[in-house]
Amino acid sequence: MQIYAKRFGAIVANTKVKLSGGFIATALVAGMLLAGASGAAAQNATTTTCQSQWDDSPASEYCTTSLLLQVGSVVTNPADADCDISATCSITFTHGTNGASSTTLKPSVSLAVFVMDDVDELDICVKETTDASGTVSYSAALRTACRANEYTSTQTTTGQFHD
């Protein structure tokens, strides 16, 4: 009887090993499935790229990029992802009495670094300056937000700029 009990105990121990081994295998498979799911989520997170942000910006309508480089990982730390941009832009608008005049400005940026989350806000900001003799001049810059004395690309190109 004792031999049978030992064998029985051995069988029970062996069954426990099999059950725990099965549990470990099940846990590994579940972990791989979860990793695959999080990998898919990570892949979806990477759909936000410098290119997609640039395409959503008002400036992209007026600019040609010669370099659009993503630096940093969107997946590991989205706040640290930057976009290095070199672009040449051209914006034309009418102004003056009855829109009789037209001006084309060509702001550009050479390897400017922007936080990726700001790239979709890039716009061409136009500033109108009048000197002491009454001569009006215009300048433009690529910015994530136009300043108080500047006009957005939409404001500049929609209808006549100024009388």
PyMOL commands that set and color helices and strands:
alter all, ss='L'
color gray80, all
select helices_A, chain A and resi 2-45+50-55+58-61+78-80+97-99+116-119+153-157
alter helices_A, ss='H'
color red, helices_A
select strands_A, chain A and resi 63-71+82-89+91-95+101-105+108-115+123-130+136-143+150-151
alter strands_A, ss='S'
color yellow, strands_A
deselect
rebuild
show_as cartoon
